């Protein structure tokens, strides 16, 4: 898993940080250090650390002089990450720390993500944290909070969980998380005696760029004055006399001896003259600081579930471009996460149901771990955000692809093993080779295995590329399966075969695809091509309308423009005027001419400009699906289009549950390559009276209200918000919902409008961007998918949570060749026997995790700490007997009369398909605390005047639990040994 870039970073920076910091901490009892991200620490621990250094780390942790904060693999981005992936990366880091040191982080240090989501404090509370620390919030809001001493509060991140999962939150002041960089008595930088690391080799003379003046007798008093003045300035912004003064910055402490020796001189000098200066200083960890605050017993204000997005650092610096930057990476990261989710439950079922199976469990776990690592690391705030340099992006992509290949291979070998197939039979897994995730065209006599990773029954279409129109599709019992084949949107020489699949929760089905032997079973889609229309001369008076219909919607197109005209929701017979167009924001690339966009920032220099003067249209109609293909040209005679949209409307035959499938309008876009300094959007305009109010989700967990706000500067960019999974607009009766399979920036710039940024290509001459290769000259073509749901508010409420997950976790398709043998089918594929039922949860719950983490730690804390103390924690293989189960309630309190109710779940009955449950332990979110012993700090507020501890939720009796709205409950489950 180690790529060259990681090794470069390790060599130049991370290895030196931990090696020199540990050495320096051992030299002075007063010295302390906080370590944040586990990815680099784990690489150092596994590849660099000596036995002596490892013993020293154990000692320093016990003494409280080294402290792990957050404890996840990375400091995750908060705007464009999905809640599932935040939990994966936290769990990955916490499992390592607990297994290795018996250490459980209790504080966060979320100083660098670009804006703060309300999901993060909720997750950190669920993980057992006592306090949360953030920094990057809007500059004008921070100034206001600072002036009024309101940078600290108790945050109730979830409206449904409110006080139960609140957490004390500290916002860093205007100096942010770095030591001040100015010295009044010197032309060198502030308190950075390391300077900046140089890659990959240090300078010969030992003088690094940006090194501070060494502390000497001559400047010691001047240094002390500067430091004290800054401490006092900051003290005025907080309610207590304790000031958290961060020492260091990005890539600091790689030469810790220089850093600590200068710091020591300064700390000693100030304390010796504390009467004169009026302050004392000490080295501290985040825990020391929050402990001091907590013991003050002050009453703190409560903040509700409003988040701190978007983030602007200055008037023209809205950090809203990164919601869309590197769309391809965002898409692959989410597909990888979805595949990991499927692979985990698939492997768990295999281990439980086939204990005698021939697959090596340890090797299988390594295959899963490679994807766990890749999915965790890309959640970094300079990862999935698209704000890294191209070579680091390539590292993320390579690691994701490698992990996905491993997991597909594992799933294919499990299917093979279960089927007792001949060893020479060929199964190959399609590692996504194209943007859409379809492999090359299939030849004759193939089969596909389709796995449903959700714990509900699904009815949906899977798409397979085939080389001929004349195909039949059969299920395991030889029955014909509804399918439709048509010319491919992607290639002239292949066809898209859409197969209608109905699969129960966490189960798979096998379909044979055979060339024609008699009657054709797959319906052949027929194409009608309409003349390309010139939008500049369209006849607006005489509209020529034609409808495309299924059981839920009628979509009407105008033949004069080839554009969409309206959508009627058939149940209520409500018609909404509905038009879509592609536009581009043009941005400036020259810093001398004004604000510029880059990986992070969006700074449009005017309103968006329509890109197409002509539109081509083709309608592909069939019995199962109608696909409307629109091509947008810059003028009537252009050869090539840069934009296309493929709109699909599905019809479900009798006998299938088509509710979700019928209610989705699927749109796939093709965008690019763009011209330079263009930001591409799709704007959808309706006649809904929305008053420019938009709703977007926080991390796929909860919705946020986004009223349009007018600013002195940069109004367009500051009204962009992240859509991780969901966004909607609505009037008094009707709602238009957008569901996404990757993150996008989204905005409502006009009444009844919603626009989605789909792609960006940026170059500017800002030296900082050029030096760090952080322009975004992205010439790719992107193919994102969005599902639209239109309907009455109550109806969309009942549909959108399950639909969003159905898009996130589309079935996994594994391809194989039928090489002349008939595989023996597993029993559950022929009929579900009583002892082999699929795992199914009610529609308002989501089986968030079903995995075998393989951790070796004891779930009894005293036992775990003792075994580490005795040096026994390294022994033994992974633990395959412990299953990690998480269940999440999808709805808010009051969101839906039925679906928002608490749900009782009998875990024994839910999991009986996996075996007989013998024990269940409820754990904290990341598994490291027994909730019965977890006592979080309860901070004093006006509503709750006592300072005390939170105690756990009610424990399960007889394996029956109740899951309340928005709750995520985590368990270790043990089964009877077979």
N, C-alpha and C positions, 0 to 999 in steps of 0.2 A: 504493500500500500504506500510505501514511501516514495514520493516522486522527487525528482531532482530539485525542484523549487523548495520543497520542504527541507531538503538536506542543506540547501544553501542558507535558508533562514536559520536552520539549526546551527550550522557552522558559524555564521557571522553573528548570531544574536542570541537565540533562545538557549543554546547549550551554555554559552558564556554567562547569561543571566543567572541561571540556577546554580551553575558551578561556583561562580564568584560570590553570589548572594549567600549561599549556604556557608561558604568559607568565612565570609565576613560576619555573619550572624554568630558564628561560634566564637568570634574574637571579643564580643562585647555583650554582656548580659542585658544592656539597656536597648540594644538594637532590635528592630522588628521589621517585618515585611509581609505584604499581602500578595498572594498569587491568585490569578483570576481564571485564565482559560486552561482547561486540562489538556487540550491537544498537544501543546508544546511541552507542558510538564511531563506528560506520559511518554512522549518521544524521548525526552531527556532521561527519564527514569529507566526506560527500557534499553536505550542505546548508548547512553553516555555515563550515567551515574555509577560511581564505584560503590562497593559494599560499605565503605566507611561513610560516604556521603549519604547513602540510604539510611544508615543508623542515625546519622545526624539529623536527617529530616524527621524521623520518628521522634527524636528527643525534642527538637524545636517545636513540633506540633503539640507535644505534651506540655511544654512550658508556655504555650500560647504566644510564642515569638514569631512563629510562621503561621499564617492563617490562610486557608483557602476560602475565597469568597465567590459567590455564585456556584462554582464547582461543576458547571456544565462543561462540555467539550469546548465550547466557545462562548463569547458574549454575543448572544444572538440578536439579529436585527428584530425590531418590534413592529415594523410597518408591513413588510411583505412576506413574513413567514406564517406558516399554518400552525395552529395550536398543536397538532399531532407531532410536528417536527420539532417544535420547541420542547415538547415533553420528551421526545426521543433523545435529543442532545443533552438535556439535563440528566436524564436517567442514565445515559451512557457515562457521563462524567461522575455522577454521584455513586454509581455502582463501583467504579474503579476506586474512588477515594475510600469508600466504606470497606471494600474488600481488602484494600492495601493497608489502610491506616486506622480503620474504625472511626474515621472522621466524617461528620455530617455538617455541611455548610448551613449557616443560619442567617446569613446576611448577603445582600446583593451589592453589586458595584456596577450598575448598568449605566456607565457614564458616557458611552460613545455612540449608541444607536441614535439614528437621526429622527428624533421624536419618540414619545413614549406611549405605548398602547395600554389600555386598561386590562388587557388579558394578563400581562406579565405580573402585576402585583397579585392577581388572583392565583396564578400558578405558583408563585413563590410562597404564598400563604399555604396553599395545599401541600407544598413540599416541606413545610415546617419552618419557614423563615420567620425571624422576629422583626426584621426591618428591611427596607428597600431603599436603594439610593440611585437617583437618576441625575442627569445633567442637561441634556440638550432639549430645551423647550423654547418656544417662540421668544425672541429677544425682547419684545415689548411686554409680553406677559411676565417674563422673568424680572424685568426692571420693576414692574408694578408690585410683584410679590415680594421682591427684595426690600423695596421702600417700606412696605407695610409689615415686614417681618412675618411673611406667610409662606416661606420656603419649606416649612415642615408641617405635615398634616397627617391625619389618619385616612388612608385611601380605601374606600369601599369599591373595589374595582368591578364587582359584578352586582347589578341591581337585585338579582334574585338571591344571591348568597349574602349580600350586604354585610352586616356586622360580623357574621360568622367567619368570613374570609377577608376581613379588612387587614390592612398592614400599615404600620407607621412608615412614612415615606419622607425622605430628605432630598431636596433639590439642591445641587451645587449652585453657588452664586455665579456672578458674571465672569469670574476668573476660571470657571469650569474645573476640569479635573487635573490641570497641570500647574506646577509651580509657576508663579509670575516670571515672565521671561525678560523683563526690563530691569536694569540696575542703573540708578541715577548717577553713580560715580564711575561708570565704565561703559565702553562701547561694545562690550561683549554681553552674551545672553545671561539671564538671571542665575538660576541655581542648578545648572546642568553641568556638573563637573565631568561627566562622561563625554559630553558632546553627543554627536549622533553616530550610530554604528555605520560603518562603510562595508558594503558587500563586494566580494565575499572575503577580502583580506584587509587586515587593519593597516593604517598608514605606518610607514617605516619609522617616522620620527615620534610616533605615539601621540601626536596632536590631532585629535578628531575635529571635524567641522563643528562649529557652534559650542566649543568647550568654554565653560565659565572660567573666570579668573580663579586660581587657587586661593583658598583662604590663608592669609598671612597676618602677622601682627599688625602690619600697616593698614590692612583693609577690614580686619575683623569687626571693628566697631561700626564701620560703614555698612557691612553686610547685615549686622545685627539690627541696626536702625531700619534698614530697608525691610527686613523680614517682620519686625515688630509693627512697623507702620501698616504693613499689609494685613497682618493679623488683626490689628485694631479696626481697620477699615471694614473688614469682613465681620468682625464681632457685632458691629452695629446693625447687621442685617438679620441677626438671629435672636431668639428669645433667651438663650442661656449664655453663660460665660465660656462654655466650651466651644472652641472653633476647630473644625476639621480642616487642617491645612495640608493638602496633598503634596507629597514631595516626589517629583519625577514627572514623566510624561510618556508618550509613545516611545517604544524602543529605548528606554532608559535602563540603567543598572546592568548594562552588559559588562561594565568594568566596575563592579560594586566597591572595590577597595578605595578607588578614587572618590567615589560618591560618599561612602560612609565616613571616610577620614575627614573630609571637609564638613560634612553634616555634624559629626561629633563635636568639632571645635566650636561650631556655631551654637549648638544646643547647650554645651557647657557654659559658654560665655554668657548667653542670655540668662540662664538660671543663676549664675553667680551675681549678675547685676539685676536681678528681678525687681528689687525695690525701685531702682532707677527706671527700668523699662515698664513696670506695671504688668508684666506677664510672666508666666513660667511655661516652658515647653517640654514635651516628652515625646518619644517615639510611641506610636500607638497603632493598633490594628483597627479595622472597622468595628469589630466587636467591642474594643475598649471604648470607642467613641459612643456607640449606641447604649452601652451599659451605663455610661455616665449620664446620658440624657434620660434613660429610663428611671434611674434612681432619683432623678429630680422630682418625679411625681407631678409634673405639670399637666394642665388640661389642654388638649390639642383639638384643633378644628377638624371637622370631618369633610372630606371631599367625596363627591358622588362618583358615578362610574364614567364621567366624561374623560376622554383621553387627552393627550397632548400632541395631536397630529392635526395638520401638518406642522413642520418645523421650519422656521425662517431664522437664520442667524444674523441677518442684516436686512435693510429695506429691500434690496433687489436680489436677495439670496434665499429664495424659496426652495427647500430641499424636497422637491416633488417630482423631479425627473427620474430619480432612482426607482420610483414605483414601477417604471417600465424598462429601464436600462437592461440591456442583454436579455431580451425576451426569450431567446432560445435557451439560455442557461436556466432561467426561471422555469421554463416548461420542462426541461430534462430533470431538474431538481425535484419537481413535483411528481413526475412520472416515476422517478426512482423511489420517492417516499411511498407512493402507492404500491409499487412492486414489493418494497420491503414489507409493507403491511400485509400483503397477500402471502408472501413467502413465510413470514413468521407464523401465521395461523396454519398454513399448509404443513409446515414442519412440525408444529406442535401436535397436530392431529396424527401425523405419521408416527411420531414417537409414542403417543398414547395408544394408538390402535394397532400398531405393528411392531411390538417390542422385539420381535425376532427378525425384523427387516434386515436386509443385507447392506444398507447404506451406513457408512461410518458416521456416527452421530457427531464425533468431535470435528471431523472434516466439514460436515454440513454446517456446524455452528460457526466455523471459521468463514465459510462462504457467506453466511448471514452477517457475520461481524464486519466483513469488508464493506458491505452496503450500509450497515449501521454507522460505521465510521464516516463514510462518504456523505451520507445524508446529514449526519450531525455537523460535519465541518463546514458544509456549504451554507448552513444557517447563519454563519458569521455575518456581522454587520458590514463587512466588506466582501461578502460572498454572494449570496442570492440577490443582494441589492444591485449587483452589476457594477460596483464601484471599485473593482480591482483592475490591475493592469492585464493586458491580454494573456501574458504567460501564466499568471495566477489563475485566470479564468480557465485556461487550458488544463491546468492541474485539477481544478474542480471537476471539469468535464471528464477527464480521463479517469479519475477516481470513481465518479458516478457510473460511467460506462462499464468499468471493470467490475464494480459491485453488482450492477444489474445483470451482467453476463453471468456472474457466479450464481446469482439467485435463480435466474431462469434455468441454468444448468441443473441446479439442485432440484427445482420443481419438476423438470423433465425426468430426472433420474428417479424421483419418488414415484411418479406415475408409472414409469417402467417397472420399478420394483413391485409396486402393488399389483400391476397387471401380469406379473410373472412372465413378462414377454421374453422372447429369445434375446440373448445378449447382443447378437449382431444386428438386431433391428435398429434402424436409424431414427433417432429423435434429435432434432436440432432445435435450439430455442432461438427465437428471433430476438436478438438484441436490436433495439430500435435502430434501424439503419436510415430511415427517412424521417422527416419531420412528423409525419402522421403515425409513425410507429408500425407501419405495415412492412412485411418483408418483401422480397422479390416475388414475382408471380409464381403461383404454384403450378406444377405440372399435374399430370393425371394421378388418380388414386392417392389422394392425400387424406389425412385426417387432422382434425384440430381438436385439442382438448381445451375446454373453456372452464376456468375456475372463477367462481363468484366469491370474492373476498369479504362481502358484507354479510352480516348476520340477519338478513331478510331475504325473502324470495324475490328474485328479480326477473323482469321480462324486458329484454333489450335486444339491440342488434349488435353483432360483431361483424367487422369488415375484413375480408380476406381478398388478397390480390390473386386473380386467376388469369390463365392465358387464353381462355376461350369463353364464349358466351353460353356454350351448351353444357350445362352442369346439372347434376342432381345432388341433393344433400339429404343424408339419412341420419337418424339418431342411432343409439346403441342397439335398439331392437329392430332396426331395419325399416322403421317408419319414415316416410317422407317428411321433411322439415320445411316450413315456409321460408323461401329465400328469394332474393331478387338480384339479378346481375345486369350490369350496365357499363358503358364505356367509362374508363377511369378519368377523374379530373386531373390526375397527375401525369399520365403517360398515354401516348397514342396507341401503344402496342398491348396494353393490358386492360383487364376489366375488374371492376369492384363487385365482389360478391357479398351481399348483405344477408346474414343468416339470423333468423329470429330465434333467440335462445330464451328458455325459461328454466331457471336454475334455483334450487333452494339454497338457503344460507350456508356458507362455507362448504359448498359442495362443487363437484365438477361434473361436466357431461362431455361426451365424446361424439363428434360428428364426422361422418365420412363424406368426402367430396369426390364424386365420381363423374367421369365423362358420360355423356348420354348413352343409356342402354334402353332404348324404347322411348317412353313418354318423358317429355321435359318436365321436371318438377320446379326448377327455379324460374321464376317469372322474368322475362326479358324486358327491361325498361325501354320505353320508346322516346325518342328525342324530337323536340320541335325547336328549330332555331329561328329566332326573330331577328329582323333586320337591325343592324346597329343604329342607334338613335342619336341625333345631334341635339344635345340639351340646349344649346344656344338658340335653336330655331324650333323648339318643340311647340306643338299646337296646344296651348293651355285651355282653349275654349272647348274643343271637342275631345274629351278624354275617351280613350278606347280601353275599357277596363276588362280584365279577365281574372276569374277567381281560381285559386288552388285550395282544395278543401280536404279536411279529414273530420273525424267525429267531434273534435274540440274547437277547431279554428277554421275560419275562412280567411285566407290572405288574398288581397286583391292587388294586382299589378296594373300599371298604366302602360299600354303598348306604345304610347307616344314618346315616353321617356325611358321605358324599360326599368323604371324605378317602382319600389313598393308604394302603394297608395293608402291602404288601410288594412286593419285586422279586426275581424269580428269574433268575439268569444261566443261560441254558439249556445252554451247553456243559458246565458243571461241575454243573449242576442244584443249585446253591447258592442257597438262599433267604435273603434279608435282610429283617428287619422294617424298615419304612421309612415314617415319617410326616413330614409337612411342615406347618408352621403359620406364620402371620405374627404377629409380636409387635411391641410398641413399647416402647422405653425412654423413660420420662418424665424430662425434665430441668428443672432449676430456672432461672428467668429473672431472679431477683432476687438481686443480689450480697450483699444483707444476710442472705439466708437460706442461704448456703453456696455451694459451687463451682458454676460455670455452664459449659455447653457453648457453643462458638462455631464459626466456620469451622475453627479449628485443633483445639480441644480437645473431648474427649468426656468428660463427667462425669455418668454416670447416677446418679439418686438412689435407685434400688432395682433389683430384678430386672425383667426385661422382662415386659410384661403382654400376654396374648393379645388380639387385636383383634376376632376374629370369634366371634359366637354362632351364626351360621347360614352354611351353605355351599350354593351352587347348583352344579349340574353338568350339562354337556352333552357328549356324546361324538359327535364327527364322524368317521365311519369311512369308509374308502375302500380301494381296492386298493393304493395306494402309501403312504398315510399315515393314521394315526389320531391325531386331535387331541383331547385331553381338556381341556375348558375349565372351570375352577373359579372361582367368584365368591364372595368372602368378604364377608359383611354384618355390620354391628355388631349387628343383631338380626333376628329372623325376619320382621319387617314392613318393614324398611328398603327404600326405593325404590332407592337407589344403593349401589354397592359402591365401596370405596376401593382394594381389593386384588383382583387376579385373577392366575391363573397358567394359561398355555396349554402343555400338555405334549405333545410330538410324538414319535411313534414311527414310524420309516420302514421300509417293506418294499421291497426292491429286486428288480425282475424278473430272470428268467434272462438271462444274456448280459451283465450289467453287473457291474463289480467293486464290490460293496456293502459291503466289510468295514468301512470307517470309518463309513459312513452307518448301517449296521445297529447298530453298537456305541455310537451316541450317543443319549441321551435329551435332546431339546432342550426347554428351558423358557424361555418368554418371560414376564416379569412385567409387570404394570401396577400402579404404586404411586403414589397421590396423588390429589388434593392432600391433604397431611397437615394435621392440626391443629397449632397452634403448640407448639414445644418437645417435639417427638416425633422419635424416631430409629427408623426402620422396619427390621425385620430379617425374614429368612426363616430359620427354624430347621428343620433336617433332623435327625431323631433315628432312629438305627438300633440294632440289637442287637449291633453289632460291639463287641468289647472293646478299645477304643482307648486306654484309660488316659489320656484327655484329651490325647493327643499329636496335634498338628496339624503338617502340613507346608505351607509356602507358598513361593511363588517370589520370587526377587530379580529384578525387572525382566524376567521372561520368559526369564532366562538360566540360573539354577540354583536348586535347591531348598534351603530352610532348614528345620531341625528346630525346632519351637516347643512345647516342653513347657509345660504349664500351671503357672503359678507363683502362689503366694498371697502377697499383700502386706498390710502393715498398713492401707494406704489404697488405695482405687480399684482393687481387684483386677479387676473386670470390664473396665474400660477399658484397663488395662495388659496384658491378655491379648488385645488386638486387634492384628492384624497386617495389612499390606497384601497383597492378592492382586491382582497385576497381570494375571496370565494363568492361574495354576494354584494350586489348593490341594487337599490330600487328607487323609483319615483312613484308618486301616487297622488290622486285627488281624493275627494270625499268618498268615492265608491270603488274606484278601479286602481289596480296596481300593475306596473310593469317591472318585472324582476329580471335581473341579469345574473347568471351563474357562470363563474369562470374556472378554467382548469389550470390557470397560472395567474400570477399577480399582474395587475395593471393599475395605472393612474386613471381616476375617473372623476368627472365633474359635471355639474349642471350649470351651464353658463347662461341658460335662458329658460323661461317658463315652459314646462312640458318637455324639456330637453334633457338628454343624458349623453355625454360623450366619453369614449374610452380611448385612452392612448394605447396604440397597438405596437408602435415601433419608433426608434429614434436613431438618427445618425448625426453625430456631432463632431466638429473639430474646432478648436480655438487656439489662440496663441498665448494663453496665460502661461508664464514660465513654470509655475507650480504643476499645472496639468501636463505640460510637455515633459518636465523632468521625471514625473511619476507615471508617464504614459497613461494619463487619465482623461484623454479625450475619448471619444466613443465612435471611432470611424468604422461603424458596424455595417458592412455592405450585404448582410445576409437577407434571405427571404424568410419571414416568420409565418407560421400557420396556426395561430391560436384558435381555440373553439370557445364559443359562448352559447349557453342555452338561454332562451327567452321564455318567460312564463307571463302570460297576460290574463288578468281575471279579477273577480271581486276580491277585496282584501282578505276576507275570511278564507276563501278557497285557496289563495296563494299561500297564506300562512300554513295551511295544512299540507301544502305540497313542497315548499321550497327547501326545508331542511333535508328531507330524504332525497330530493332531486340533487341538491348540492353534493351530497355524499355519493350518489350514483354517478355523478360526473367525475368526482375525485377518484373514486375506486371502481373504474370500469373493469369489466372482467379481464382476467389475464388469459391471453391466447397463446397456446404452445402448439407448434406445428410438428407433424411427424409424417413419415412415409409408411404406407401399408406394404410391407415387403413380403407379401404372400402368406402371412400367417394371420390367424384370427386370435387376437389377444383374449385371454380369459378375463371377462369383465368382473370387477369387484362387485360384490353383492349389492352394495348400496346404489350402484348405477342402474341395476335392473329393477329393484324395488326397494324402498326404504323399509328395512325390518325394524321391529320395535326397539331393539337394542342399539340401533345405529342411526338414530334420528339426527338430522342436521341441527346445528345450534341456531336458534332463532330468537331474536328479541323483539319486543313491541316497537311500533314505528316511531315512538318518541324517544327511544333509547338508541344509543350507538355502542356497539362493541368496539371500544377505542383501541384495546390491545388484547391480543391472545398470543402470548409468546413464551418461549423458554429462554430466559436471559442467560442461563448457564452460570450465574454468579456462584462463587464458592462460599460466600459469607453466611454466617449463622443468622437466622432471623431473631435470635435472642441476643440483645445488645451486650449483656454482661459476658456471655459466652464468646461473642465475637471479639470483644476487647481483650479478653483473657488469651484467646488463641493467637492474637497478633503479638501480645506481650511475650508469649512463650515461643514466638517465632514459628508457629505452625501454619500460618495462613497461606503459605505458598503451595502446600501439598495438595495432591489429589486432582482428579479430573473435574471438568465442569459438572455442575449439578443439573441433571436432566429430569429430576423428579419434581422440581418446583415450577409451576406455571404462573406466569404473571397475567393477571386479568384486570382490565380497566373498563368500567362502564360509565358512559356519559349521558346525562339527560340533555336532550337537544333544545328544549324550549325554555323560555323565560316565564316567570310567574305572570299569569294574566294574558299571555300571548294568544292562547287558544283555549276555548272552554273545556275541551276534552284532553288535548295533547299536553297542556300545561299542568296536568295533575301529577302528583307523586306516583311512582310506580313500585309495586312490590315485586321482587324477583326471587324465585327459589333457585339458588345457585346449583343445588344438587340436581334439580330437574333440568335447568338450562344446559348443564354440561354433561348430562348423562350419556350423550353420544360419544364422549371422550373416555368414559369409564365411571367408576363409582367414587364420588368425592368423599374423602375421609376427613379432611381438615381444611379450614379456611381461616386465613389471618388477614385482617384489614391493615393496610399499610398507608404511609404517606404517599404522595403523588409519585415520587421516584423510587419508592420501595424500601428506603433505608430506616424509616421509623415505624415501630409498632404504634398505631394510632392510640392505643390505650395508655401508652406511656408518654405520648407527645404532649408537651405543655408549651404552647406558644405564649409570648408576652402579649397581654391585653393592655393597650395603652389607654390612659385616662382621657375621656371625652366628655362633653357636656351631657350627652345622652347616657353615658355609662361612667358615672363618677368614680367607680373603684378601679384601682390598678391591680390586675390579677393575672391569671393565666387562662387561656382558652383550653377547654378540655375537648376530647375527641367527640365525634358523632356517636349516635347510638350504635352499639355493637350488634352483630347479627346473631339472632337466636335460631337454632336449627337450620342454618344456612339460608334463612330468608332475610333479605335486606330491602330497605325502601330507598329509592333514589329520588331525590327532590329536584325541582327545576334547576337546571344548570350545574348540578352536582357532577363531579367526577370522582368515582370511588374506585380505589385500587386494592387489589387482593393478591395474596399468594394462595394458590390452590394446590392441594395435594390429593393424589388419587390412590386408590387401593392398588398395590403392586400386583401385576397380572402373573 
